[in-house]
Amino acid sequence: RVHDPPTSMGRSSRELHKVIVVGLPTTSTTEDLLKLVKPYGNALEAAHAVDAEGKPRGFAFVRFADADAQQAAIAGLDKSDLGGRTLNVRAVEDRSAGAASAAAKGRPCFDFARGKCSRGAACKWAHVKVADAAAAS
């Protein structure tokens, strides 16, 4: 593995200026994706997510050379139509271990809300009443 030093914000340079594009037709290619984002700036890399059999999953990541290109792509492509599908484009967020754990606990445990969760502290979902979760957001 090549060492990728963290930037001043603690993120590796491979994660800077990256967007996720969700809603891509499964027939799209990396070349199609690069053509799609080219008007917004210099895309350094693009990668489609694939399943275990190598079939496209309908989303991809694109890393841009700078924040301006990243923001232009988000503004220009989010909620746009491609092949009859609506694209959702957003910046990739930092996925530190603490952030992933906090995000998982953010969704309420529906079994707990019905009084049926027996997992206690081992449950990966937040033990709050659904009404409390709705009020918090």
NORLIN-V51100 format. One record per pair of residues at least 24 apart in sequence whose ideal C-beta (glycine too) atoms are under 8 Angstrom apart, sorted by the first residue. I is the first residue (numbers start at 1). GAP is how many residues later the second one is. Records with the same first field share a line. If there is no record, write none. Layout:
I->GAP + GAP
This chain:
10->84
11->83
14->49
15->77 + 79
16->47
17->46 + 47 + 48 + 49 + 50 + 52 + 53
18->43 + 44 + 45 + 46 + 52 + 73 + 74
19->42 + 43 + 45 + 51 + 54 + 55 + 70 + 71 + 72 + 73
20->39 + 40 + 41 + 69 + 70 + 72
21->38 + 39 + 40 + 41 + 56 + 66 + 67 + 68
22->36 + 37 + 65 + 66 + 67
23->35 + 36 + 59 + 62 + 63 + 64 + 65
24->24 + 32 + 34 + 35 + 36 + 58 + 61 + 63
25->33 + 57 + 58 + 59 + 60
26->29 + 30 + 31 + 32
27->29 + 56
28->28 + 32 + 54 + 55
30->30
33->27 + 29
34->28
36->41 + 46
37->25 + 27 + 36 + 40
39->37
40->24 + 29 + 32 + 33 + 36 + 37
41->24 + 25 + 27 + 28 + 29 + 31 + 32
42->24 + 27
43->26
61->31
108->24 + 25
